[in-house]
Amino acid sequence: MPNDWSYLVELQKNKSGTLAKILKNNAPKYIKEEVRRLIKEGKIKNIQELIQKAVSENKSLIKVLEEYGIKNKERKFGKGSIRCMICGSHDRVIRRYNILHMRKML
């Protein structure tokens, strides 16, 4: 099961209390810093305002953050940059013999 913070956000889409906990505890550092910057600039009052907007408009929290100019970074290097095409996990992905590319051709 993926433990990426964006996966957790999608899983708890309509639960405002859980979304606030995920944003405070599981979000990457750059996301937290950008939210703090928005609060300092006065664009939002607090984190709860972001959560309420996401729940009331029935959008993902990630899409609401993108509206404010905060984008989720894609990994370019390392273990988190490649996923299994079948189950979506990051561990034990076989790249030897181009198995991943063979799956796309089928």
C-alpha positions as CSV (number, residue, x, y, z in Angstrom):
1,M,0.0,0.0,0.0
2,P,1.5,3.4,-0.9
3,N,2.2,5.7,1.9
4,D,2.7,8.9,-0.1
5,W,1.0,11.9,1.4
6,S,-0.9,12.6,-1.8
7,Y,-2.4,9.1,-1.6
8,L,-3.5,9.7,1.9
9,V,-5.1,13.0,0.8
10,E,-7.1,11.2,-1.9
11,L,-8.1,8.5,0.5
12,Q,-9.5,10.9,3.1
13,K,-11.0,13.3,0.6
14,N,-14.1,14.5,2.6
15,K,-12.9,14.2,6.1
16,S,-11.7,17.7,7.2
17,G,-10.2,16.7,10.5
18,T,-8.1,13.9,9.0
19,L,-7.0,16.1,6.1
20,A,-5.8,18.8,8.5
21,K,-3.7,16.2,10.4
22,I,-2.3,14.8,7.1
23,L,-1.3,18.3,6.0
24,K,0.3,19.1,9.3
25,N,2.1,15.8,9.8
26,N,2.6,14.0,6.5
27,A,3.0,16.7,3.9
28,P,6.5,17.4,2.6
29,K,8.5,20.2,4.1
30,Y,8.2,22.5,1.0
31,I,4.4,22.2,1.1
32,K,4.3,23.2,4.7
33,E,6.6,26.2,4.1
34,E,4.5,27.4,1.2
35,V,1.3,27.2,3.3
36,R,3.0,29.2,6.0
37,R,4.0,31.8,3.4
38,L,0.4,32.0,2.2
39,I,-0.7,32.6,5.8
40,K,1.9,35.3,6.3
41,E,0.9,37.1,3.0
42,G,-2.7,37.1,4.2
43,K,-4.1,35.0,1.3
44,I,-5.5,32.5,3.7
45,K,-6.2,32.8,7.5
46,N,-5.2,29.2,8.5
47,I,-4.9,25.7,7.3
48,Q,-8.5,25.0,8.2
49,E,-9.6,27.5,5.5
50,L,-7.8,25.4,2.8
51,I,-9.4,22.2,4.2
52,Q,-12.9,23.7,4.2
53,K,-12.5,25.0,0.7
54,A,-11.5,21.5,-0.5
55,V,-14.4,19.8,1.3
56,S,-17.1,22.3,0.3
57,E,-16.1,22.3,-3.4
58,N,-15.6,18.5,-3.3
59,K,-12.1,18.9,-4.7
60,S,-8.9,17.2,-3.7
61,L,-6.7,19.2,-1.3
62,I,-3.9,18.9,-3.8
63,K,-6.0,20.7,-6.5
64,V,-6.8,23.5,-4.0
65,L,-3.1,23.9,-3.2
66,E,-2.4,24.1,-7.0
67,E,-5.0,26.9,-7.3
68,Y,-2.8,28.8,-4.8
69,G,0.3,28.1,-6.7
70,I,1.7,25.2,-4.6
71,K,2.6,22.3,-6.9
72,N,3.5,18.8,-5.8
73,K,7.0,17.9,-6.9
74,E,7.6,14.8,-9.0
75,R,10.6,12.8,-8.0
76,K,13.4,12.6,-10.6
77,F,15.9,10.4,-8.9
78,G,16.0,7.8,-6.2
79,K,13.7,5.0,-5.1
80,G,10.5,7.1,-5.2
81,S,11.0,8.0,-8.9
82,I,9.8,4.7,-10.4
83,R,6.8,2.6,-9.6
84,C,5.7,-0.9,-10.3
85,M,3.2,-0.8,-13.2
86,I,1.0,-3.5,-11.7
87,C,0.7,-2.6,-8.0
88,G,2.1,0.9,-7.8
89,S,4.6,0.2,-5.1
90,H,8.1,1.7,-5.1
91,D,10.0,-1.3,-3.8
92,R,11.7,-4.0,-5.8
93,V,11.0,-2.6,-9.2
94,I,12.8,-4.6,-11.9
95,R,14.3,-2.4,-14.6
96,R,16.7,-4.9,-16.0
97,Y,15.7,-6.5,-19.4
98,N,13.2,-3.6,-19.9
99,I,10.4,-5.4,-18.2
100,L,8.6,-2.2,-17.5
101,H,8.6,-1.2,-21.1
102,M,7.5,-4.6,-22.3
103,R,4.4,-4.3,-20.1
104,K,3.4,-1.1,-22.0
105,M,3.7,-2.8,-25.3
106,L,1.2,-5.6,-24.4
